[in-house]
Amino acid sequence: MEPQHRIGSREEWLAASRALLADEKAHMRAGDELARKRRELPWVKVDKLYTFDTPDGRKTLAELFDGRSQLIVYHFMLGPDWEEGCVGCSFLSDHMSGILTHLVHHDVSYVTVSHAPLEKIDAFKRRMGWTFPWVSSSGSDFNFDYHVSFTPEQLASKKAFYNFTEQDVGIDEQHGHSVFYKDENGDVYHTYSCYARGDERFVNTYALLDIAPKGRNEQSNLTDWVRHHDRYDDHARAACPACGSYTV
């Protein structure tokens, strides 16, 4: 169905656009202020030893920095028993490969972490054609301590800590970002985390849809239309029960 919309003159459009520009600039300045507050959060020293399975062997969290002082971790939903990665996480990850060159030349390393074993991660990574670093937290408490993997007991009680509150997460894996800093002594600090719709800012497709006439055109969430990028010929609904966490 074609959208019903008011039609105006070029002069009306220009006047409305100038008014909108003032709002857009205010929104941008508010975002700058949020970024400042984000950087001013207290840092928490990481005292526990976390290790990860990588294509180059077992590595510590400190080693994932790869010689840089800042590390961004994406918590990708792929559990030990999952057959494939989350549709929403895959949607986000489709945006990442092209920017890594710029991050590493600005003292930032980026790594994706999942709870699944490395063999399952590598197989899905090959299928998707991705090149970013992706490691397994299997055998460590990392995913549980950063509140993106949940025990059967937590799921049964419907009381798990996610997105800074206790709630019924409904599934054994969730998504988010965690950020770390490593100082000259090699000490690592947790500086920031975001979850749920906090991840949307990293999905450039949404930024472009937000300026298109029909917007995101979603009835509920991204599973209305997003597919794994190799499955757009399959018109079945995207099978990811957790992607509803992109809703408010």
MDAnalysis code that builds the backbone (N, CA, C; Angstrom):
import MDAnalysis as mda
import numpy as np

u = mda.Universe.empty(744, n_residues=248, atom_resindex=np.repeat(np.arange(248), 3), trajectory=True)
u.add_TopologyAttr("name", ["N", "CA", "C"] * 248)
u.add_TopologyAttr("resid", np.arange(1, 249))
u.add_TopologyAttr("resname", ["MET", "GLU", "PRO", "GLN", "HIS", "ARG", "ILE", "GLY", "SER", "ARG", "GLU", "GLU", "TRP", "LEU", "ALA", "ALA", "SER", "ARG", "ALA", "LEU", "LEU", "ALA", "ASP", "GLU", "LYS", "ALA", "HIS", "MET", "ARG", "ALA", "GLY", "ASP", "GLU", "LEU", "ALA", "ARG", "LYS", "ARG", "ARG", "GLU", "LEU", "PRO", "TRP", "VAL", "LYS", "VAL", "ASP", "LYS", "LEU", "TYR", "THR", "PHE", "ASP", "THR", "PRO", "ASP", "GLY", "ARG", "LYS", "THR", "LEU", "ALA", "GLU", "LEU", "PHE", "ASP", "GLY", "ARG", "SER", "GLN", "LEU", "ILE", "VAL", "TYR", "HIS", "PHE", "MET", "LEU", "GLY", "PRO", "ASP", "TRP", "GLU", "GLU", "GLY", "CYS", "VAL", "GLY", "CYS", "SER", "PHE", "LEU", "SER", "ASP", "HIS", "MET", "SER", "GLY", "ILE", "LEU", "THR", "HIS", "LEU", "VAL", "HIS", "HIS", "ASP", "VAL", "SER", "TYR", "VAL", "THR", "VAL", "SER", "HIS", "ALA", "PRO", "LEU", "GLU", "LYS", "ILE", "ASP", "ALA", "PHE", "LYS", "ARG", "ARG", "MET", "GLY", "TRP", "THR", "PHE", "PRO", "TRP", "VAL", "SER", "SER", "SER", "GLY", "SER", "ASP", "PHE", "ASN", "PHE", "ASP", "TYR", "HIS", "VAL", "SER", "PHE", "THR", "PRO", "GLU", "GLN", "LEU", "ALA", "SER", "LYS", "LYS", "ALA", "PHE", "TYR", "ASN", "PHE", "THR", "GLU", "GLN", "ASP", "VAL", "GLY", "ILE", "ASP", "GLU", "GLN", "HIS", "GLY", "HIS", "SER", "VAL", "PHE", "TYR", "LYS", "ASP", "GLU", "ASN", "GLY", "ASP", "VAL", "TYR", "HIS", "THR", "TYR", "SER", "CYS", "TYR", "ALA", "ARG", "GLY", "ASP", "GLU", "ARG", "PHE", "VAL", "ASN", "THR", "TYR", "ALA", "LEU", "LEU", "ASP", "ILE", "ALA", "PRO", "LYS", "GLY", "ARG", "ASN", "GLU", "GLN", "SER", "ASN", "LEU", "THR", "ASP", "TRP", "VAL", "ARG", "HIS", "HIS", "ASP", "ARG", "TYR", "ASP", "ASP", "HIS", "ALA", "ARG", "ALA", "ALA", "CYS", "PRO", "ALA", "CYS", "GLY", "SER", "TYR", "THR", "VAL"])
u.atoms.positions = np.array([
    [0.846, -1.192, 0.000],
    [0.000, 0.000, 0.000],
    [0.885, 1.247, 0.000],
    [0.547, 2.174, -0.887],
    [1.297, 3.412, -0.964],
    [1.048, 4.260, 0.287],
    [2.099, 4.874, 0.845],
    [1.884, 5.713, 2.029],
    [1.095, 6.962, 1.669],
    [0.156, 7.353, 2.547],
    [-0.613, 8.580, 2.367],
    [0.162, 9.716, 3.030],
    [0.448, 10.748, 2.255],
    [1.288, 11.806, 2.800],
    [0.891, 13.141, 2.202],
    [1.052, 14.168, 3.016],
    [0.728, 15.524, 2.563],
    [1.696, 15.963, 1.472],
    [1.187, 16.543, 0.419],
    [1.989, 17.081, -0.681],
    [2.026, 18.598, -0.531],
    [3.233, 19.163, -0.597],
    [3.370, 20.605, -0.426],
    [4.218, 21.220, -1.516],
    [4.390, 22.503, -1.428],
    [5.210, 23.224, -2.398],
    [6.679, 23.144, -1.985],
    [7.574, 23.526, -2.908],
    [9.002, 23.566, -2.585],
    [9.265, 24.536, -1.438],
    [8.543, 25.649, -1.402],
    [8.730, 26.627, -0.329],
    [8.327, 26.047, 1.022],
    [7.207, 25.311, 1.059],
    [6.780, 24.662, 2.303],
    [7.805, 23.632, 2.753],
    [8.325, 22.872, 1.783],
    [9.328, 21.847, 2.111],
    [10.582, 22.495, 2.698],
    [11.022, 23.605, 2.109],
    [12.226, 24.271, 2.581],
    [12.038, 24.808, 3.996],
    [10.889, 25.406, 4.290],
    [10.626, 25.934, 5.626],
    [10.590, 24.803, 6.648],
    [9.944, 23.691, 6.311],
    [9.865, 22.553, 7.230],
    [11.236, 21.914, 7.418],
    [12.040, 21.884, 6.367],
    [13.372, 21.290, 6.458],
    [14.278, 22.124, 7.347],
    [14.159, 23.449, 7.275],
    [14.962, 24.309, 8.140],
    [14.591, 24.093, 9.611],
    [13.293, 23.939, 9.889],
    [12.852, 23.675, 11.261],
    [13.362, 22.314, 11.732],
    [13.294, 21.343, 10.840],
    [13.782, 20.002, 11.193],
    [15.283, 20.022, 11.441],
    [16.025, 20.789, 10.654],
    [17.470, 20.868, 10.828],
    [17.830, 21.345, 12.233],
    [17.074, 22.266, 12.768],
    [17.336, 22.734, 14.129],
    [17.172, 21.585, 15.122],
    [16.137, 20.771, 14.923],
    [15.928, 19.613, 15.800],
    [17.034, 18.581, 15.616],
    [17.455, 18.371, 14.377],
    [18.518, 17.393, 14.113],
    [19.835, 17.836, 14.751],
    [20.131, 19.124, 14.694],
    [21.357, 19.627, 15.328],
    [21.283, 19.472, 16.850],
    [20.116, 19.722, 17.432],
    [19.958, 19.548, 18.874],
    [20.141, 18.074, 19.256],
    [19.607, 17.192, 18.422],
    [19.759, 15.755, 18.662],
    [21.231, 15.347, 18.591],
    [21.951, 15.897, 17.627],
    [23.372, 15.579, 17.490],
    [24.161, 16.080, 18.689],
    [23.868, 17.289, 19.137],
    [24.563, 17.831, 20.314],
    [24.248, 17.011, 21.564],
    [23.006, 16.529, 21.671],
    [22.651, 15.669, 22.804],
    [23.442, 14.363, 22.729],
    [23.644, 13.853, 21.510],
    [24.466, 12.661, 21.348],
    [25.910, 12.901, 21.747],
    [26.437, 14.073, 21.425],
    [27.806, 14.423, 21.837],
    [27.917, 14.444, 23.365],
    [26.888, 14.961, 24.029],
    [26.902, 15.022, 25.484],
    [26.813, 13.620, 26.095],
    [26.011, 12.748, 25.491],
    [25.950, 11.363, 25.954],
    [27.301, 10.675, 25.789],
    [27.970, 10.930, 24.684],
    [29.288, 10.331, 24.455],
    [30.287, 10.795, 25.514],
    [30.199, 12.071, 25.898],
    [31.085, 12.572, 26.944],
    [30.811, 11.862, 28.263],
    [29.533, 11.720, 28.612],
    [29.175, 11.031, 29.853],
    [29.604, 9.563, 29.810],
    [29.518, 8.972, 28.646],
    [29.937, 7.577, 28.483],
    [31.425, 7.434, 28.792],
    [32.219, 8.376, 28.297],
    [33.658, 8.322, 28.535],
    [34.017, 8.593, 29.991],
    [33.122, 9.245, 30.718],
    [33.404, 9.585, 32.110],
    [32.940, 8.509, 33.098],
    [32.378, 7.415, 32.609],
    [31.989, 6.342, 33.517],
    [33.210, 5.837, 34.290],
    [33.033, 5.424, 35.535],
    [34.166, 4.813, 36.256],
    [34.572, 3.505, 35.577],
    [35.868, 3.217, 35.616],
    [36.373, 1.966, 35.059],
    [36.476, 0.920, 36.153],
    [36.252, -0.329, 35.800],
    [36.331, -1.435, 36.743],
    [37.473, -2.359, 36.323],
    [38.417, -2.561, 37.214],
    [39.552, -3.421, 36.890],
    [39.094, -4.870, 36.728],
    [39.572, -5.514, 35.675],
    [39.245, -6.913, 35.417],
    [40.286, -7.770, 36.130],
    [39.904, -8.365, 37.254],
    [40.833, -9.163, 38.046],
    [40.805, -10.644, 37.682],
    [39.702, -11.097, 37.079],
    [39.592, -12.514, 36.727],
    [40.333, -12.784, 35.419],
    [40.942, -13.951, 35.332],
    [41.632, -14.350, 34.112],
    [40.636, -15.005, 33.159],
    [40.363, -14.343, 32.045],
    [39.490, -14.898, 31.012],
    [40.345, -15.368, 29.842],
    [40.053, -16.569, 29.348],
    [40.763, -17.073, 28.172],
    [39.754, -17.473, 27.109],
    [40.212, -17.441, 25.854],
    [39.336, -17.653, 24.705],
    [40.026, -18.581, 23.705],
    [39.232, -19.407, 23.037],
    [39.748, -20.200, 21.925],
    [39.759, -19.331, 20.685],
    [40.910, -19.232, 20.027],
    [41.071, -18.435, 18.815],
    [41.711, -19.299, 17.743],
    [41.688, -18.880, 16.493],
    [42.372, -19.642, 15.454],
    [43.869, -19.788, 15.709],
    [44.437, -18.946, 16.568],
    [45.866, -19.001, 16.895],
    [46.118, -19.577, 18.284],
    [45.162, -20.346, 18.797],
    [45.332, -20.951, 20.106],
    [44.623, -20.177, 21.200],
    [44.758, -20.658, 22.436],
    [44.098, -20.045, 23.573],
    [44.747, -18.693, 23.894],
    [43.919, -17.654, 24.065],
    [44.427, -16.324, 24.368],
    [43.668, -15.725, 25.543],
    [44.343, -14.857, 26.269],
    [43.701, -14.135, 27.362],
    [42.975, -12.906, 26.813],
    [42.144, -12.307, 27.670],
    [41.474, -11.059, 27.284],
    [42.504, -9.998, 26.941],
    [43.568, -9.907, 27.719],
    [44.603, -8.903, 27.455],
    [45.237, -9.112, 26.083],
    [45.385, -10.365, 25.676],
    [46.010, -10.643, 24.380],
    [45.100, -10.307, 23.208],
    [43.792, -10.257, 23.447],
    [42.866, -9.898, 22.373],
    [43.016, -8.440, 21.949],
    [43.668, -7.618, 22.784],
    [43.912, -6.220, 22.405],
    [44.857, -6.118, 21.211],
    [45.659, -7.149, 20.976],
    [46.544, -7.223, 19.817],
    [47.464, -6.001, 19.722],
    [48.024, -5.595, 20.881],
    [48.988, -4.502, 20.895],
    [48.389, -3.122, 20.991],
    [47.068, -3.025, 21.082],
    [46.413, -1.712, 21.178],
    [45.902, -1.499, 22.596],
    [45.486, -0.272, 22.906],
    [45.070, 0.020, 24.277],
    [43.568, -0.080, 24.477],
    [42.794, -0.165, 23.395],
    [41.338, -0.203, 23.502],
    [40.795, -1.427, 22.767],
    [39.759, -2.025, 23.346],
    [39.170, -3.230, 22.764],
    [37.656, -3.141, 22.847],
    [36.993, -3.327, 21.701],
    [35.542, -3.421, 21.639],
    [35.176, -4.877, 21.377],
    [34.347, -5.420, 22.243],
    [33.871, -6.797, 22.114],
    [32.407, -6.773, 21.720],
    [32.064, -7.504, 20.657],
    [30.650, -7.706, 20.332],
    [30.243, -9.088, 20.805],
    [29.222, -9.139, 21.647],
    [28.685, -10.396, 22.153],
    [27.664, -10.920, 21.134],
    [28.086, -11.856, 20.325],
    [27.277, -12.408, 19.232],
    [26.530, -13.634, 19.745],
    [25.254, -13.692, 19.486],
    [24.414, -14.787, 19.973],
    [24.612, -16.036, 19.120],
    [25.449, -16.918, 19.608],
    [25.647, -18.235, 19.002],
    [26.022, -19.177, 20.141],
    [25.053, -19.932, 20.625],
    [25.258, -20.796, 21.769],
    [25.834, -22.146, 21.391],
    [26.281, -22.908, 22.375],
    [26.886, -24.216, 22.106],
    [25.986, -25.160, 21.331],
    [24.659, -25.057, 21.525],
    [23.727, -25.975, 20.864],
    [23.028, -25.348, 19.664],
    [23.389, -24.133, 19.312],
    [22.730, -23.451, 18.201],
    [23.239, -23.991, 16.868],
    [22.349, -24.038, 15.880],
    [22.730, -24.510, 14.552],
    [23.341, -23.402, 13.696],
    [22.990, -22.157, 13.976],
    [23.520, -21.014, 13.237],
    [23.412, -19.767, 14.097],
    [24.087, -18.706, 13.676],
    [24.093, -17.477, 14.438],
    [22.782, -16.727, 14.352],
    [22.539, -15.898, 15.346],
    [21.345, -15.063, 15.415],
    [21.215, -14.184, 14.167],
    [19.980, -14.041, 13.681],
    [19.731, -13.216, 12.496],
    [20.093, -11.750, 12.761],
    [19.667, -11.218, 13.920],
    [19.960, -9.819, 14.231],
    [21.437, -9.564, 14.418],
    [22.136, -10.480, 15.104],
    [23.582, -10.339, 15.272],
    [24.289, -10.402, 13.922],
    [23.780, -11.254, 13.041],
    [24.364, -11.355, 11.708],
    [24.141, -10.074, 10.918],
    [22.951, -9.495, 11.054],
    [22.624, -8.222, 10.415],
    [23.619, -7.154, 10.841],
    [23.864, -7.044, 12.143],
    [24.843, -6.076, 12.636],
    [26.240, -6.393, 12.105],
    [26.611, -7.658, 12.148],
    [27.982, -8.040, 11.775],
    [28.257, -7.837, 10.296],
    [27.224, -7.846, 9.461],
    [27.416, -7.541, 8.040],
    [27.996, -6.146, 7.828],
    [27.888, -5.273, 8.826],
    [28.352, -3.895, 8.689],
    [29.793, -3.692, 9.147],
    [30.456, -4.733, 9.666],
    [31.677, -4.498, 10.411],
    [32.978, -4.572, 9.608],
    [33.075, -5.465, 8.650],
    [34.385, -5.738, 8.042],
    [35.047, -4.487, 7.457],
    [34.273, -3.638, 6.826],
    [34.856, -2.489, 6.155],
    [35.439, -1.432, 7.069],
    [35.024, -1.428, 8.344],
    [35.488, -0.357, 9.231],
    [36.698, -0.760, 10.067],
    [37.056, -2.036, 10.058],
    [38.115, -2.487, 10.962],
    [39.454, -1.827, 10.670],
    [39.751, -1.583, 9.405],
    [41.006, -0.922, 9.054],
    [41.116, 0.431, 9.742],
    [40.010, 1.153, 9.798],
    [40.020, 2.472, 10.417],
    [40.152, 2.364, 11.939],
    [39.505, 1.381, 12.542],
    [39.605, 1.213, 13.987],
    [41.031, 0.879, 14.417],
    [41.648, -0.092, 13.740],
    [42.981, -0.526, 14.178],
    [44.021, 0.566, 13.975],
    [43.755, 1.503, 13.068],
    [44.672, 2.631, 12.895],
    [44.330, 3.790, 13.822],
    [43.401, 3.536, 14.729],
    [43.071, 4.547, 15.744],
    [43.124, 3.911, 17.135],
    [44.008, 2.926, 17.284],
    [44.304, 2.307, 18.581],
    [43.110, 1.560, 19.159],
    [42.255, 0.987, 18.302],
    [41.094, 0.225, 18.767],
    [41.086, -1.143, 18.082],
    [41.066, -2.197, 18.876],
    [40.861, -3.538, 18.343],
    [39.395, -3.918, 18.519],
    [38.918, -4.778, 17.630],
    [37.526, -5.211, 17.643],
    [37.514, -6.727, 17.526],
    [36.726, -7.377, 18.377],
    [36.622, -8.829, 18.316],
    [35.194, -9.233, 18.662],
    [34.704, -10.230, 17.964],
    [33.401, -10.806, 18.254],
    [33.605, -12.043, 19.126],
    [32.761, -12.203, 20.126],
    [32.872, -13.319, 21.065],
    [31.540, -14.042, 21.141],
    [31.584, -15.362, 21.065],
    [30.390, -16.186, 21.253],
    [30.688, -17.322, 22.205],
    [29.622, -17.879, 22.778],
    [29.732, -18.976, 23.736],
    [29.921, -20.319, 23.036],
    [29.605, -20.401, 21.756],
    [29.725, -21.644, 20.997],
    [31.188, -22.053, 20.855],
    [31.457, -23.334, 20.612],
    [32.837, -23.762, 20.368],
    [33.382, -23.156, 19.081],
    [34.701, -23.042, 18.999],
    [35.338, -22.370, 17.873],
    [35.000, -23.037, 16.541],
    [34.867, -24.345, 16.522],
    [34.561, -25.041, 15.276],
    [33.224, -24.579, 14.694],
    [32.244, -24.393, 15.558],
    [30.932, -23.925, 15.100],
    [31.007, -22.462, 14.652],
    [31.764, -21.657, 15.379],
    [31.967, -20.259, 14.994],
    [32.634, -20.175, 13.620],
    [33.702, -20.925, 13.429],
    [34.445, -20.867, 12.167],
    [33.582, -21.293, 10.989],
    [32.748, -22.302, 11.190],
    [31.895, -22.777, 10.102],
    [30.889, -21.706, 9.699],
    [30.280, -21.042, 10.676],
    [29.302, -20.006, 10.355],
    [29.988, -18.776, 9.769],
    [31.177, -18.464, 10.275],
    [31.938, -17.329, 9.746],
    [32.275, -17.556, 8.275],
    [32.676, -18.772, 7.925],
    [32.968, -19.080, 6.517],
    [31.708, -18.957, 5.667],
    [30.612, -19.458, 6.171],
    [29.350, -19.368, 5.432],
    [28.984, -17.919, 5.136],
    [29.181, -17.030, 6.119],
    [28.818, -15.624, 5.966],
    [29.869, -14.821, 5.199],
    [31.083, -15.350, 5.071],
    [32.135, -14.630, 4.358],
    [32.731, -13.481, 5.142],
    [32.652, -13.540, 6.469],
    [33.170, -12.459, 7.303],
    [34.658, -12.620, 7.564],
    [35.332, -11.512, 7.818],
    [36.783, -11.539, 8.041],
    [37.191, -10.992, 9.399],
    [36.267, -10.452, 10.181],
    [36.640, -9.874, 11.467],
    [37.019, -10.989, 12.455],
    [37.825, -10.678, 13.472],
    [38.204, -11.678, 14.472],
    [36.976, -12.147, 15.256],
    [36.888, -13.460, 15.449],
    [35.753, -14.053, 16.162],
    [36.281, -15.205, 16.997],
    [36.093, -15.141, 18.292],
    [36.667, -16.127, 19.207],
    [35.574, -16.733, 20.083],
    [35.927, -17.834, 20.736],
    [34.986, -18.548, 21.591],
    [35.322, -18.343, 23.065],
    [34.281, -18.066, 23.858],
    [34.454, -17.953, 25.307],
    [34.175, -19.277, 26.015],
    [33.992, -20.339, 25.247],
    [33.709, -21.648, 25.830],
    [34.799, -22.035, 26.829],
    [34.385, -22.507, 27.995],
    [35.353, -22.895, 29.015],
    [35.727, -21.776, 29.965],
    [35.160, -20.572, 29.785],
    [35.420, -19.469, 30.711],
    [34.098, -18.878, 31.175],
    [34.177, -18.017, 32.167],
    [32.980, -17.359, 32.710],
    [32.653, -16.053, 31.996],
    [33.383, -15.713, 30.962],
    [33.284, -14.382, 30.371],
    [31.850, -14.020, 29.997],
    [31.184, -14.875, 29.222],
    [29.830, -14.551, 28.782],
    [28.856, -14.427, 29.942],
    [29.038, -15.244, 30.964],
    [28.145, -15.186, 32.125],
    [28.418, -13.938, 32.958],
    [29.698, -13.608, 33.119],
    [30.040, -12.433, 33.932],
    [29.632, -11.124, 33.264],
    [29.566, -11.122, 31.934],
    [29.152, -9.916, 31.219],
    [27.707, -10.010, 30.745],
    [26.980, -10.962, 31.332],
    [25.518, -11.010, 31.290],
    [24.933, -11.144, 29.888],
    [25.548, -12.052, 29.100],
    [24.986, -12.346, 27.781],
    [24.753, -13.837, 27.572],
    [25.171, -14.681, 28.505],
    [24.835, -16.105, 28.515],
    [24.191, -16.424, 29.857],
    [23.243, -17.379, 29.834],
    [22.443, -17.615, 31.023],
    [22.295, -19.107, 31.293],
    [22.268, -19.443, 32.564],
    [22.195, -20.836, 32.976],
    [20.764, -21.350, 32.873],
    [20.586, -22.681, 32.821],
    [19.227, -23.238, 32.849],
    [18.440, -22.791, 34.074],
    [19.106, -22.644, 35.208],
    [18.433, -22.205, 36.419],
    [17.915, -20.773, 36.288],
    [18.710, -19.900, 35.673],
    [18.263, -18.527, 35.465],
    [17.060, -18.472, 34.522],
    [17.100, -19.289, 33.478],
    [15.987, -19.303, 32.539],
    [14.723, -19.841, 33.197],
    [14.870, -20.891, 34.014],
    [13.707, -21.490, 34.667],
    [13.081, -20.534, 35.675],
    [13.918, -19.789, 36.386],
    [13.406, -18.852, 37.391],
    [12.891, -17.557, 36.788],
    [13.206, -17.337, 35.505],
    [12.847, -16.110, 34.799],
    [13.447, -14.883, 35.481],
    [14.620, -15.091, 36.080],
    [15.322, -14.013, 36.760],
    [16.786, -14.038, 36.345],
    [17.088, -13.311, 35.289],
    [18.468, -13.182, 34.823],
    [18.792, -11.702, 34.711],
    [20.051, -11.363, 34.904],
    [20.471, -9.957, 34.840],
    [20.906, -9.649, 33.416],
    [20.148, -8.771, 32.752],
    [20.464, -8.377, 31.379],
    [20.034, -6.932, 31.175],
    [20.864, -6.185, 30.468],
    [20.593, -4.766, 30.203],
    [20.357, -3.999, 31.504],
    [21.185, -4.332, 32.500],
    [21.247, -3.617, 33.775],
    [20.009, -3.801, 34.654],
    [19.252, -4.877, 34.419],
    [18.104, -5.147, 35.279],
    [17.805, -6.633, 35.293],
    [17.163, -7.095, 36.344],
    [16.760, -8.493, 36.421],
    [15.470, -8.681, 35.633],
    [15.446, -9.704, 34.771],
    [14.300, -9.889, 33.894],
    [14.247, -11.314, 33.373],
    [13.163, -11.634, 32.702],
    [13.016, -12.906, 31.999],
    [13.607, -12.743, 30.610],
    [14.816, -13.280, 30.389],
    [15.480, -13.090, 29.097],
    [14.931, -14.022, 28.028],
    [14.336, -15.149, 28.451],
    [13.639, -16.014, 27.512],
    [14.489, -16.896, 26.628],
    [15.809, -16.746, 26.690],
    [16.690, -17.505, 25.804],
    [18.075, -17.565, 26.435],
    [18.868, -18.563, 26.056],
    [20.141, -18.788, 26.754],
    [21.255, -17.837, 26.351],
    [21.107, -17.118, 25.237],
    [22.130, -16.166, 24.786],
    [21.469, -14.839, 24.442],
    [22.176, -13.726, 24.730],
    [21.727, -12.410, 24.325],
    [22.900, -11.653, 23.698],
    [22.629, -10.450, 23.216],
    [23.637, -9.692, 22.477],
    [23.991, -8.403, 23.200],
    [25.102, -7.798, 22.808],
    [25.525, -6.526, 23.381],
    [26.961, -6.220, 23.001],
    [27.459, -5.116, 23.502],
    [28.855, -4.712, 23.335],
    [29.470, -4.450, 24.705],
    [30.722, -4.819, 24.875],
    [31.497, -4.444, 26.052],
    [32.829, -3.868, 25.594],
    [33.296, -2.862, 26.324],
    [34.494, -2.128, 25.923],
    [35.514, -2.179, 27.061],
    [36.788, -2.303, 26.679],
    [37.855, -2.465, 27.659],
    [39.045, -1.575, 27.303],
    [39.818, -1.241, 28.342],
    [41.044, -0.451, 28.175],
    [42.194, -1.193, 28.848],
    [43.363, -1.174, 28.222],
    [44.554, -1.776, 28.812],
    [45.620, -0.711, 28.978],
    [46.112, -0.544, 30.213],
    [47.092, 0.495, 30.473],
    [48.516, -0.010, 30.196],
    [49.494, 0.852, 30.428],
    [50.881, 0.519, 30.101],
    [51.440, -0.604, 30.970],
    [50.801, -0.854, 32.120],
    [51.231, -1.953, 32.984],
    [50.614, -3.290, 32.578],
    [49.714, -3.250, 31.602],
    [49.034, -4.461, 31.169],
    [47.752, -4.753, 31.915],
    [47.349, -3.853, 32.825],
    [46.092, -4.036, 33.546],
    [44.917, -3.687, 32.634],
    [43.858, -4.488, 32.733],
    [42.689, -4.329, 31.867],
    [41.518, -3.811, 32.692],
    [40.745, -2.890, 32.105],
    [39.599, -2.283, 32.776],
    [38.369, -2.378, 31.873],
    [37.249, -2.678, 32.487],
    [35.962, -2.648, 31.794],
    [35.439, -1.218, 31.862],
    [35.177, -0.606, 30.702],
    [34.801, 0.807, 30.672],
    [33.341, 1.053, 30.309],
    [32.728, 0.144, 29.546],
    [31.371, 0.426, 29.054],
    [30.746, -0.864, 28.536],
    [29.427, -0.969, 28.669],
    [28.664, -2.028, 28.009],
    [27.314, -1.470, 27.588],
    [26.761, -2.020, 26.519],
    [25.396, -1.705, 26.105],
    [24.758, -2.976, 25.558],
    [23.441, -3.027, 25.660],
    [22.706, -4.230, 25.283],
    [21.404, -3.821, 24.597],
    [20.685, -4.833, 24.080],
    [19.366, -4.623, 23.489],
    [19.420, -3.529, 22.412],
    [18.550, -2.520, 22.488],
    [18.534, -1.501, 21.438],
    [19.756, -0.596, 21.477],
    [20.585, -0.728, 22.515],
    [21.849, 0.000, 22.519],
    [22.742, -0.364, 21.355],
    [22.510, -1.551, 20.759],
    [23.317, -1.986, 19.616],
    [22.893, -1.333, 18.298],
    [21.720, -0.737, 18.259],
    [21.199, -0.218, 16.991],
    [22.111, 0.818, 16.343],
    [22.826, 1.576, 17.154],
    [23.651, 2.660, 16.602],
    [24.755, 2.119, 15.704],
    [25.047, 0.818, 15.792],
    [26.111, 0.222, 14.994],
    [25.589, -0.404, 13.702],
    [24.296, -0.255, 13.429],
    [23.683, -0.840, 12.236],
    [23.397, 0.279, 11.243],
    [24.292, 0.471, 10.296],
    [24.172, 1.580, 9.354],
    [22.953, 1.461, 8.458],
    [22.489, 0.251, 8.206],
    [21.281, 0.080, 7.400],
    [20.113, 0.827, 8.028],
    [20.001, 0.768, 9.352],
    [18.930, 1.491, 10.023],
    [19.087, 3.000, 9.848],
    [20.326, 3.491, 9.910],
    [20.547, 4.926, 9.735],
    [20.057, 5.389, 8.369],
    [20.277, 4.560, 7.351],
    [19.816, 4.920, 6.005],
    [18.304, 4.766, 5.876],
    [17.740, 3.687, 6.460],
    [16.295, 3.523, 6.405],
    [15.580, 4.672, 7.106],
    [16.207, 5.220, 8.144],
    [15.574, 6.298, 8.901],
    [15.445, 7.591, 8.097],
    [16.164, 7.708, 6.975],
    [15.983, 8.880, 6.115],
    [15.172, 8.542, 4.863],
    [14.761, 7.281, 4.705],
    [13.945, 6.876, 3.562],
    [12.466, 7.171, 3.848],
    [11.653, 7.383, 2.824],
    [10.251, 7.768, 3.028],
    [9.446, 6.801, 3.886],
    [9.687, 5.501, 3.754],
    [8.924, 4.522, 4.532],
    [9.587, 4.180, 5.862],
    [10.744, 4.769, 6.159],
    [11.423, 4.474, 7.405],
    [11.818, 3.012, 7.509],
    [11.798, 2.487, 8.701],
    [12.188, 1.084, 8.908],
    [11.104, 0.116, 8.446],
    [9.873, 0.572, 8.422],
    [8.768, -0.230, 7.896],
    [8.707, -1.605, 8.557],
    [8.845, -1.616, 9.880],
    [8.767, -2.852, 10.656],
    [7.492, -2.842, 11.487],
    [6.804, -3.960, 11.523],
    [5.610, -4.056, 12.350],
    [5.953, -4.349, 13.796],
    [6.992, -5.145, 14.018],
    [7.379, -5.487, 15.388],
    [8.863, -5.276, 15.611],
    [9.716, -5.917, 14.818],
    [11.163, -5.779, 14.950],
    [11.820, -6.243, 13.663],
    [13.135, -6.356, 13.683],
    [13.860, -6.640, 12.436],
    [13.512, -7.982, 11.810],
    [12.967, -8.938, 12.604],
    [12.631, -10.231, 12.011],
    [11.456, -10.138, 11.042],
    [10.816, -8.970, 10.950],
    [9.781, -8.785, 9.937],
    [10.353, -8.893, 8.526],
    [11.637, -8.553, 8.397],
    [12.171, -8.498, 7.033],
    [13.617, -8.950, 6.900],
    [14.426, -8.849, 7.959],
    [15.844, -9.183, 7.851],
    [16.023, -10.695, 7.776],
    [16.945, -11.125, 6.925],
    [17.349, -12.513, 6.801],
    [18.869, -12.602, 6.897],
    [19.406, -13.779, 7.171],
    [20.823, -13.989, 6.900],
    [21.059, -13.598, 5.437],
    [22.169, -12.933, 5.158],
    [22.311, -12.349, 3.825],
    [22.365, -13.388, 2.705],
    [22.570, -14.664, 3.047],
    [22.550, -15.712, 2.025],
    [21.191, -16.390, 1.931],
    [20.174, -15.805, 2.578],
    [18.852, -16.435, 2.585],
    [17.737, -15.492, 2.170],
    [18.017, -14.473, 1.436],
    [16.944, -13.563, 1.054],
    [16.002, -14.145, 0.016],
    [16.360, -15.260, -0.595],
    [15.427, -15.945, -1.488],
    [14.467, -16.838, -0.719],
    [14.715, -17.044, 0.557],
    [13.859, -17.846, 1.425],
    [12.902, -16.897, 2.120],
    [11.612, -17.025, 1.839],
    [10.644, -16.055, 2.345],
    [10.053, -16.454, 3.687],
    [10.624, -17.479, 4.330],
    [10.164, -17.838, 5.666],
    [10.593, -16.762, 6.655],
    [9.825, -16.580, 7.718],
    [10.147, -15.589, 8.738],
    [11.478, -15.937, 9.379],
    [12.302, -14.934, 9.619],
    [13.600, -15.164, 10.241],
    [13.414, -15.838, 11.589],
    [14.102, -16.956, 11.785],
    [13.902, -17.774, 12.986],
    [14.883, -17.373, 14.082],
    [14.604, -16.275, 14.737],
    [15.461, -15.834, 15.845],
    [14.578, -15.252, 16.927],
    [14.200, -16.058, 17.928],
    [13.234, -15.592, 18.929],
    [13.734, -14.455, 19.785],
    [15.058, -14.205, 19.795],
    [15.591, -13.175, 20.687],
    [15.703, -11.824, 20.023],
    [15.569, -11.750, 18.704],
    [15.793, -10.468, 18.039],
    [14.747, -9.440, 18.399],
    [13.667, -9.862, 19.034],
    [12.699, -8.914, 19.543],
    [13.277, -7.981, 20.573],
    [14.492, -8.308, 21.059],
    [15.129, -7.428, 22.026],
    [15.541, -6.101, 21.394],
    [15.455, -5.998, 20.049],
    [15.668, -4.711, 19.421],
    [14.475, -3.766, 19.631],
    [13.353, -4.334, 20.079],
    [12.230, -3.459, 20.362],
    [12.456, -2.761, 21.694],
    [11.666, -1.756, 21.966],
    [11.862, -0.960, 23.184],
    [11.582, -1.833, 24.419],
])
